[in-house]
Amino acid sequence: MKKHNFSAGPCILPQEVLKKASEAVLNFDGLGLSLIEISHRSEHFVAVIEKARHLALELLGLENKGYTALFLHGGASTEFLLTPYNLMKINGKAAYTNTGTWSEKAIKEAKLFGDVYIIGSSKEKNFSYIPKDYTIPEDIDYFHCTSNNTIAGTQMKSFPKHNGITVCDMSSDIFSRQLDFSQFDVIYAGAQKNMGPSGTTLVVVKNEVLGKTGRQIPTMLDYQQHISKESMLNTPAVFPIYVSMLTLKWLKDLGGISVIEKINNTKAELLYAEIDRNPLFKGNTAVEDRSVMNVTFSLLNENLKLQFDKQWHDAGISGLNGHRSVGGYRASIYNALPIESVHVLVKVMQEFEKSI
C-alpha cells in the first residue's frame, strides 16, 4: 500500500531525490565508490557543496547581494546559540517574539549573552496565534523571529520592518513561499523539513553584519570562520548536503519558489476547508495565522479518537498525530507532499463523518 507521509520532520522528500540519493550511496558519480566514503575535499564533493550553496542563494533571490550560504552542523537548535554569539555585543540587547517551543529555546540561549526583550508573545493562549501589535526597540543588536511554528501550526504572514538586524528561524517553511528574503540579515533552517534529511543546517548570512560584537568567538561557532573556509571548516555532513542539493535542484526544475507556493496553498486550502466544514473537527489556531506547512486540528469528541485513528492508519496515512506536548493531529504538508495525499486524508475525514 502507498504510504502518505505527513510527518513533521524528518519528513517526506521527493521520490526522484530519494532514488538518486540511494544510487549515490552505492556508486557516486560513476566513481565505483559510495558518496559517504569519498573525501569531502575531493573535487566531486566540493562540486556538490558549492552547487548546494549556490542553489540556496539563487532560489532565495540573494545572489550577488552580499550574502553567504553555509551548511553547518548542530541543527537549528545550535543556531539559537550562534545567533547571539555572532550578533549580540558584549552586555548587549536583543528582541524576540515568543511564538512557540522553538522560539522559547532560542530565547533561553540568548539570555546567556545579554538582555532579551520579549516584545510579543502568544504563550498565554498556547501559541495559537501570532502576536502582531508590538514595537521593535531601536537600541537592540538584533531582532529574532520564527516564521513558522511546527508544533502549534501558526505562521507569520508578514514581517515587521526596522532599521536594525533581523534574524529568522525558517526551519519549517523555508523555500515554501515567496518573500523578499533581503529583509533578513540571517536566515537559518534545519534541513529535515523542506530540504533534506537531518544532519545539516542551512545558514544564510549577510556578510556585513558580522564581526561587530567585540567578543571573542570560539572558532567552530564563528560565522566568519565558516565563511572563510567556504563551509568546510571541518568535515561537512556529506550525505545530508548532497540530498539537500538534489532537493534544491528539484525545486528549481519545478519552477522555483513561486510555483511551489501555489501548490502548497492549494493543498492547505483543501485541508483547512474540510476541517472547517466537517462537524467532527476543529482547527487549533487563529484562522488568519494558520500555517501552510503544518495543519493542526482536533476532534471535538475525543471519545472518537480510536475509531478515527484506525481509519487513517488503514488508509496508509503516516505521521498524523500531533506533537506530544499538544496532542490532537498535525498534517505536515511540506513541499514534497503530493496533493494526492491531501485528497486521501480529506476522504478519510469525510468517510469518518458518514460513519458516525
DRENPA-612315 format. One record per residue (C-alpha): residue number from 1; residue in three letters; chain; x, y, z. Coordinates in nm, 3 decimals, always signed. Example, Ala and Ser with C-alpha at 12.3 -4.5 7.8 and 13.67 -1.06 7.14 Angstrom:
2
> nr, rest, kette, east, north, up
> 1, ALA, A, +1.230, -0.450, +0.780
> 2, SER, A, +1.367, -0.106, +0.714
//
This chain:
356
> nr, rest, kette, east, north, up
> 1, MET, A, +0.000, +0.000, +0.000
> 2, LYS, A, +0.121, +0.350, -0.084
> 3, LYS, A, +0.207, +0.550, +0.227
> 4, HIS, A, +0.101, +0.910, +0.270
> 5, ASN, A, +0.370, +1.071, +0.484
> 6, PHE, A, +0.250, +1.368, +0.692
> 7, SER, A, +0.544, +1.352, +0.933
> 8, ALA, A, +0.664, +1.685, +1.074
> 9, GLY, A, +1.031, +1.600, +1.040
> 10, PRO, A, +1.236, +1.425, +0.937
> 11, CYS, A, +0.977, +1.440, +0.667
> 12, ILE, A, +0.882, +1.345, +0.315
> 13, LEU, A, +1.126, +1.407, +0.029
> 14, PRO, A, +1.067, +1.392, -0.347
> 15, GLN, A, +1.078, +1.035, -0.479
> 16, GLU, A, +1.328, +1.124, -0.751
> 17, VAL, A, +1.558, +1.272, -0.488
> 18, LEU, A, +1.542, +0.956, -0.278
> 19, LYS, A, +1.618, +0.744, -0.584
> 20, LYS, A, +1.924, +0.948, -0.683
> 21, ALA, A, +2.046, +0.962, -0.325
> 22, SER, A, +2.016, +0.586, -0.283
> 23, GLU, A, +2.209, +0.529, -0.605
> 24, ALA, A, +2.484, +0.765, -0.487
> 25, VAL, A, +2.525, +0.569, -0.164
> 26, LEU, A, +2.623, +0.266, -0.374
> 27, ASN, A, +2.812, +0.434, -0.656
> 28, PHE, A, +2.858, +0.809, -0.668
> 29, ASP, A, +2.926, +0.986, -0.993
> 30, GLY, A, +3.050, +0.666, -1.158
> 31, LEU, A, +3.348, +0.652, -0.924
> 32, GLY, A, +3.286, +0.298, -0.805
> 33, LEU, A, +3.279, +0.449, -0.454
> 34, SER, A, +2.995, +0.543, -0.224
> 35, LEU, A, +2.913, +0.908, -0.170
> 36, ILE, A, +2.960, +0.853, +0.203
> 37, GLU, A, +3.311, +0.715, +0.170
> 38, ILE, A, +3.475, +0.968, -0.064
> 39, SER, A, +3.687, +1.254, +0.068
> 40, HIS, A, +3.495, +1.568, +0.145
> 41, ARG, A, +3.793, +1.751, -0.007
> 42, SER, A, +3.762, +1.568, -0.337
> 43, GLU, A, +3.659, +1.768, -0.642
> 44, HIS, A, +3.344, +1.556, -0.662
> 45, PHE, A, +3.207, +1.658, -0.324
> 46, VAL, A, +3.337, +2.014, -0.342
> 47, ALA, A, +3.124, +2.049, -0.655
> 48, VAL, A, +2.823, +1.920, -0.460
> 49, ILE, A, +2.850, +2.163, -0.169
> 50, GLU, A, +2.923, +2.456, -0.398
> 51, LYS, A, +2.616, +2.376, -0.604
> 52, ALA, A, +2.402, +2.343, -0.291
> 53, ARG, A, +2.521, +2.679, -0.161
> 54, HIS, A, +2.464, +2.844, -0.498
> 55, LEU, A, +2.115, +2.697, -0.539
> 56, ALA, A, +2.013, +2.817, -0.193
> 57, LEU, A, +2.105, +3.178, -0.274
> 58, GLU, A, +1.957, +3.155, -0.623
> 59, LEU, A, +1.619, +3.027, -0.504
> 60, LEU, A, +1.604, +3.292, -0.231
> 61, GLY, A, +1.693, +3.568, -0.476
> 62, LEU, A, +2.004, +3.660, -0.276
> 63, GLU, A, +2.276, +3.603, -0.535
> 64, ASN, A, +2.527, +3.888, -0.562
> 65, LYS, A, +2.367, +4.072, -0.271
> 66, GLY, A, +2.641, +4.023, -0.013
> 67, TYR, A, +2.508, +3.701, +0.139
> 68, THR, A, +2.683, +3.370, +0.204
> 69, ALA, A, +2.511, +3.032, +0.231
> 70, LEU, A, +2.661, +2.785, +0.476
> 71, PHE, A, +2.583, +2.422, +0.556
> 72, LEU, A, +2.667, +2.365, +0.921
> 73, HIS, A, +2.632, +2.103, +1.193
> 74, GLY, A, +2.416, +2.102, +1.504
> 75, GLY, A, +2.066, +2.167, +1.373
> 76, ALA, A, +1.869, +2.487, +1.412
> 77, SER, A, +1.900, +2.440, +1.789
> 78, THR, A, +2.270, +2.523, +1.765
> 79, GLU, A, +2.180, +2.840, +1.575
> 80, PHE, A, +1.986, +2.951, +1.883
> 81, LEU, A, +2.333, +2.985, +2.037
> 82, LEU, A, +2.528, +3.104, +1.733
> 83, THR, A, +2.288, +3.393, +1.673
> 84, PRO, A, +2.376, +3.583, +1.993
> 85, TYR, A, +2.740, +3.471, +1.976
> 86, ASN, A, +2.779, +3.635, +1.636
> 87, LEU, A, +2.541, +3.930, +1.664
> 88, MET, A, +2.500, +4.042, +2.025
> 89, LYS, A, +2.754, +4.288, +2.157
> 90, ILE, A, +2.910, +4.241, +2.500
> 91, ASN, A, +2.640, +4.337, +2.751
> 92, GLY, A, +2.412, +4.380, +2.452
> 93, LYS, A, +2.040, +4.358, +2.387
> 94, ALA, A, +1.815, +4.162, +2.155
> 95, ALA, A, +1.440, +4.150, +2.090
> 96, TYR, A, +1.249, +3.826, +2.036
> 97, THR, A, +0.893, +3.728, +1.962
> 98, ASN, A, +0.783, +3.418, +2.150
> 99, THR, A, +0.552, +3.216, +1.928
> 100, GLY, A, +0.624, +2.858, +2.025
> 101, THR, A, +0.851, +2.595, +2.173
> 102, TRP, A, +1.143, +2.668, +1.942
> 103, SER, A, +1.140, +3.043, +1.997
> 104, GLU, A, +1.136, +2.975, +2.372
> 105, LYS, A, +1.451, +2.766, +2.331
> 106, ALA, A, +1.613, +3.042, +2.124
> 107, ILE, A, +1.528, +3.298, +2.391
> 108, LYS, A, +1.681, +3.079, +2.661
> 109, GLU, A, +2.016, +3.067, +2.478
> 110, ALA, A, +2.019, +3.440, +2.403
> 111, LYS, A, +1.973, +3.522, +2.771
> 112, LEU, A, +2.318, +3.376, +2.836
> 113, PHE, A, +2.470, +3.667, +2.643
> 114, GLY, A, +2.276, +3.978, +2.737
> 115, ASP, A, +1.936, +4.134, +2.785
> 116, VAL, A, +1.649, +3.980, +2.591
> 117, TYR, A, +1.327, +4.171, +2.538
> 118, ILE, A, +1.026, +3.954, +2.461
> 119, ILE, A, +0.831, +4.211, +2.264
> 120, GLY, A, +0.544, +3.987, +2.158
> 121, SER, A, +0.417, +3.654, +2.289
> 122, SER, A, +0.124, +3.421, +2.237
> 123, LYS, A, +0.216, +3.185, +2.519
> 124, GLU, A, -0.090, +3.278, +2.724
> 125, LYS, A, -0.308, +3.115, +2.457
> 126, ASN, A, -0.088, +2.810, +2.399
> 127, PHE, A, +0.078, +2.976, +2.098
> 128, SER, A, -0.244, +2.954, +1.897
> 129, TYR, A, -0.184, +3.286, +1.721
> 130, ILE, A, +0.093, +3.518, +1.602
> 131, PRO, A, +0.141, +3.837, +1.807
> 132, LYS, A, +0.133, +4.148, +1.589
> 133, ASP, A, +0.094, +4.466, +1.791
> 134, TYR, A, +0.449, +4.517, +1.912
> 135, THR, A, +0.727, +4.766, +1.860
> 136, ILE, A, +1.088, +4.671, +1.797
> 137, PRO, A, +1.321, +4.881, +2.017
> 138, GLU, A, +1.579, +5.096, +1.839
> 139, ASP, A, +1.866, +5.017, +2.077
> 140, ILE, A, +1.892, +4.641, +2.017
> 141, ASP, A, +2.163, +4.441, +1.843
> 142, TYR, A, +1.913, +4.230, +1.650
> 143, PHE, A, +1.550, +4.120, +1.627
> 144, HIS, A, +1.470, +3.746, +1.611
> 145, CYS, A, +1.151, +3.575, +1.496
> 146, THR, A, +1.034, +3.228, +1.396
> 147, SER, A, +0.848, +3.226, +1.066
> 148, ASN, A, +0.654, +2.902, +1.113
> 149, ASN, A, +0.571, +2.715, +1.430
> 150, THR, A, +0.577, +2.344, +1.363
> 151, ILE, A, +0.415, +2.232, +1.688
> 152, ALA, A, +0.135, +2.487, +1.719
> 153, GLY, A, +0.068, +2.523, +1.346
> 154, THR, A, +0.098, +2.901, +1.311
> 155, GLN, A, +0.286, +3.105, +1.052
> 156, MET, A, +0.390, +3.468, +1.018
> 157, LYS, A, +0.220, +3.617, +0.712
> 158, SER, A, +0.418, +3.942, +0.724
> 159, PHE, A, +0.735, +4.062, +0.894
> 160, PRO, A, +0.796, +4.388, +1.080
> 161, LYS, A, +1.028, +4.646, +0.933
> 162, HIS, A, +1.300, +4.808, +1.139
> 163, ASN, A, +1.638, +4.967, +1.086
> 164, GLY, A, +1.847, +4.702, +1.257
> 165, ILE, A, +1.941, +4.339, +1.201
> 166, THR, A, +1.664, +4.084, +1.151
> 167, VAL, A, +1.716, +3.712, +1.215
> 168, CYS, A, +1.460, +3.449, +1.120
> 169, ASP, A, +1.437, +3.081, +1.206
> 170, MET, A, +1.274, +2.939, +0.890
> 171, SER, A, +1.331, +2.574, +0.971
> 172, SER, A, +0.983, +2.454, +0.880
> 173, ASP, A, +0.881, +2.678, +0.591
> 174, ILE, A, +1.195, +2.782, +0.405
> 175, PHE, A, +1.162, +2.753, +0.025
> 176, SER, A, +0.784, +2.711, +0.060
> 177, ARG, A, +0.665, +3.063, -0.024
> 178, GLN, A, +0.797, +3.371, -0.196
> 179, LEU, A, +0.918, +3.652, +0.030
> 180, ASP, A, +1.155, +3.943, +0.000
> 181, PHE, A, +1.435, +3.747, +0.162
> 182, SER, A, +1.664, +4.051, +0.153
> 183, GLN, A, +1.468, +4.190, +0.451
> 184, PHE, A, +1.650, +3.931, +0.665
> 185, ASP, A, +2.015, +3.953, +0.763
> 186, VAL, A, +2.038, +3.597, +0.893
> 187, ILE, A, +1.814, +3.305, +0.797
> 188, TYR, A, +1.866, +2.958, +0.937
> 189, ALA, A, +1.684, +2.631, +0.886
> 190, GLY, A, +1.735, +2.268, +0.976
> 191, ALA, A, +1.737, +2.060, +0.658
> 192, GLN, A, +1.486, +1.798, +0.771
> 193, LYS, A, +1.166, +1.981, +0.672
> 194, ASN, A, +1.179, +2.110, +0.316
> 195, MET, A, +1.535, +2.038, +0.215
> 196, GLY, A, +1.686, +1.704, +0.311
> 197, PRO, A, +1.746, +1.459, +0.596
> 198, SER, A, +1.851, +1.568, +0.942
> 199, GLY, A, +2.221, +1.629, +0.992
> 200, THR, A, +2.287, +1.968, +0.837
> 201, THR, A, +2.158, +2.321, +0.878
> 202, LEU, A, +2.140, +2.593, +0.617
> 203, VAL, A, +2.253, +2.936, +0.736
> 204, VAL, A, +2.224, +3.233, +0.502
> 205, VAL, A, +2.400, +3.539, +0.640
> 206, LYS, A, +2.460, +3.892, +0.518
> 207, ASN, A, +2.834, +3.932, +0.548
> 208, GLU, A, +2.835, +4.295, +0.656
> 209, VAL, A, +2.650, +4.232, +0.984
> 210, LEU, A, +2.929, +4.013, +1.125
> 211, GLY, A, +3.239, +4.099, +1.326
> 212, LYS, A, +3.082, +4.377, +1.532
> 213, THR, A, +3.019, +4.217, +1.871
> 214, GLY, A, +3.354, +4.294, +2.036
> 215, ARG, A, +3.359, +3.943, +2.180
> 216, GLN, A, +3.595, +3.653, +2.116
> 217, ILE, A, +3.401, +3.375, +1.946
> 218, PRO, A, +3.515, +3.012, +1.957
> 219, THR, A, +3.630, +2.905, +1.611
> 220, MET, A, +3.357, +2.650, +1.539
> 221, LEU, A, +3.086, +2.896, +1.647
> 222, ASP, A, +3.210, +3.188, +1.437
> 223, TYR, A, +3.021, +3.251, +1.113
> 224, GLN, A, +3.316, +3.444, +0.971
> 225, GLN, A, +3.541, +3.143, +1.019
> 226, HIS, A, +3.295, +2.920, +0.834
> 227, ILE, A, +3.264, +3.176, +0.554
> 228, SER, A, +3.642, +3.198, +0.516
> 229, LYS, A, +3.661, +2.819, +0.474
> 230, GLU, A, +3.361, +2.807, +0.237
> 231, SER, A, +3.155, +2.593, +0.473
> 232, MET, A, +3.438, +2.337, +0.503
> 233, LEU, A, +3.592, +2.441, +0.836
> 234, ASN, A, +3.554, +2.080, +0.945
> 235, THR, A, +3.421, +1.769, +0.774
> 236, PRO, A, +3.074, +1.861, +0.650
> 237, ALA, A, +2.770, +1.634, +0.666
> 238, VAL, A, +2.828, +1.485, +0.323
> 239, PHE, A, +2.507, +1.285, +0.272
> 240, PRO, A, +2.259, +1.542, +0.407
> 241, ILE, A, +2.422, +1.816, +0.200
> 242, TYR, A, +2.406, +1.601, -0.114
> 243, VAL, A, +2.037, +1.526, -0.058
> 244, SER, A, +1.974, +1.896, +0.010
> 245, MET, A, +2.144, +1.982, -0.319
> 246, LEU, A, +1.923, +1.732, -0.503
> 247, THR, A, +1.611, +1.872, -0.335
> 248, LEU, A, +1.702, +2.231, -0.420
> 249, LYS, A, +1.767, +2.128, -0.779
> 250, TRP, A, +1.428, +1.951, -0.785
> 251, LEU, A, +1.264, +2.271, -0.667
> 252, LYS, A, +1.446, +2.483, -0.925
> 253, ASP, A, +1.350, +2.242, -1.206
> 254, LEU, A, +0.989, +2.256, -1.086
> 255, GLY, A, +0.990, +2.631, -1.141
> 256, GLY, A, +1.118, +2.763, -0.811
> 257, ILE, A, +0.952, +2.901, -0.501
> 258, SER, A, +0.673, +3.085, -0.683
> 259, VAL, A, +0.550, +2.758, -0.834
> 260, ILE, A, +0.571, +2.551, -0.517
> 261, GLU, A, +0.393, +2.829, -0.324
> 262, LYS, A, +0.085, +2.790, -0.544
> 263, ILE, A, +0.090, +2.413, -0.495
> 264, ASN, A, +0.131, +2.450, -0.119
> 265, ASN, A, -0.155, +2.699, -0.096
> 266, THR, A, -0.383, +2.462, -0.287
> 267, LYS, A, -0.301, +2.175, -0.051
> 268, ALA, A, -0.356, +2.388, +0.259
> 269, GLU, A, -0.684, +2.536, +0.134
> 270, LEU, A, -0.816, +2.189, +0.057
> 271, LEU, A, -0.740, +2.054, +0.403
> 272, TYR, A, -0.849, +2.360, +0.601
> 273, ALA, A, -1.176, +2.370, +0.408
> 274, GLU, A, -1.254, +2.017, +0.522
> 275, ILE, A, -1.159, +2.091, +0.884
> 276, ASP, A, -1.391, +2.392, +0.884
> 277, ARG, A, -1.674, +2.206, +0.709
> 278, ASN, A, -1.663, +1.877, +0.898
> 279, PRO, A, -1.862, +1.895, +1.227
> 280, LEU, A, -1.633, +1.638, +1.390
> 281, PHE, A, -1.318, +1.852, +1.376
> 282, LYS, A, -1.189, +2.193, +1.473
> 283, GLY, A, -0.875, +2.387, +1.381
> 284, ASN, A, -0.636, +2.463, +1.665
> 285, THR, A, -0.513, +2.808, +1.563
> 286, ALA, A, -0.637, +3.154, +1.472
> 287, VAL, A, -0.762, +3.141, +1.114
> 288, GLU, A, -0.553, +3.437, +0.999
> 289, ASP, A, -0.234, +3.277, +1.133
> 290, ARG, A, -0.281, +2.923, +1.006
> 291, SER, A, +0.035, +2.755, +0.882
> 292, VAL, A, +0.053, +2.641, +0.522
> 293, MET, A, +0.311, +2.381, +0.626
> 294, ASN, A, +0.174, +2.232, +0.950
> 295, VAL, A, -0.203, +2.196, +0.973
> 296, THR, A, -0.308, +2.131, +1.333
> 297, PHE, A, -0.658, +2.018, +1.427
> 298, SER, A, -0.850, +1.817, +1.686
> 299, LEU, A, -1.157, +1.603, +1.730
> 300, LEU, A, -1.444, +1.778, +1.902
> 301, ASN, A, -1.523, +1.447, +2.074
> 302, GLU, A, -1.206, +1.276, +2.196
> 303, ASN, A, -1.403, +0.956, +2.257
> 304, LEU, A, -1.391, +0.904, +1.878
> 305, LYS, A, -1.012, +0.903, +1.864
> 306, LEU, A, -0.958, +0.528, +1.841
> 307, GLN, A, -1.205, +0.497, +1.557
> 308, PHE, A, -1.059, +0.788, +1.359
> 309, ASP, A, -0.702, +0.667, +1.419
> 310, LYS, A, -0.789, +0.326, +1.279
> 311, GLN, A, -0.941, +0.477, +0.965
> 312, TRP, A, -0.643, +0.693, +0.875
> 313, HIS, A, -0.398, +0.415, +0.956
> 314, ASP, A, -0.594, +0.178, +0.732
> 315, ALA, A, -0.576, +0.434, +0.450
> 316, GLY, A, -0.196, +0.425, +0.455
> 317, ILE, A, -0.155, +0.759, +0.629
> 318, SER, A, +0.155, +0.803, +0.846
> 319, GLY, A, +0.273, +1.071, +1.088
> 320, LEU, A, -0.061, +1.238, +1.156
> 321, ASN, A, -0.050, +1.252, +1.535
> 322, GLY, A, +0.005, +1.595, +1.688
> 323, HIS, A, +0.318, +1.681, +1.881
> 324, ARG, A, +0.334, +1.501, +2.215
> 325, SER, A, +0.312, +1.835, +2.401
> 326, VAL, A, -0.023, +1.937, +2.249
> 327, GLY, A, -0.195, +1.622, +2.120
> 328, GLY, A, -0.460, +1.626, +1.850
> 329, TYR, A, -0.347, +1.593, +1.489
> 330, ARG, A, -0.089, +1.759, +1.270
> 331, ALA, A, -0.072, +1.717, +0.895
> 332, SER, A, +0.262, +1.845, +0.775
> 333, ILE, A, +0.223, +1.927, +0.407
> 334, TYR, A, +0.576, +2.022, +0.308
> 335, ASN, A, +0.689, +2.089, -0.049
> 336, ALA, A, +0.737, +1.725, -0.146
> 337, LEU, A, +0.398, +1.601, -0.023
> 338, PRO, A, +0.180, +1.535, -0.331
> 339, ILE, A, -0.171, +1.676, -0.334
> 340, GLU, A, -0.292, +1.318, -0.378
> 341, SER, A, -0.206, +1.255, -0.013
> 342, VAL, A, -0.415, +1.551, +0.099
> 343, HIS, A, -0.707, +1.418, -0.103
> 344, VAL, A, -0.671, +1.083, +0.075
> 345, LEU, A, -0.677, +1.248, +0.417
> 346, VAL, A, -0.980, +1.459, +0.327
> 347, LYS, A, -1.162, +1.150, +0.202
> 348, VAL, A, -1.086, +0.969, +0.528
> 349, MET, A, -1.229, +1.262, +0.725
> 350, GLN, A, -1.544, +1.262, +0.512
> 351, GLU, A, -1.592, +0.887, +0.542
> 352, PHE, A, -1.535, +0.912, +0.916
> 353, GLU, A, -1.814, +1.172, +0.936
> 354, LYS, A, -2.050, +0.939, +0.750
> 355, SER, A, -1.966, +0.651, +0.983
> 356, ILE, A, -2.066, +0.836, +1.299
//
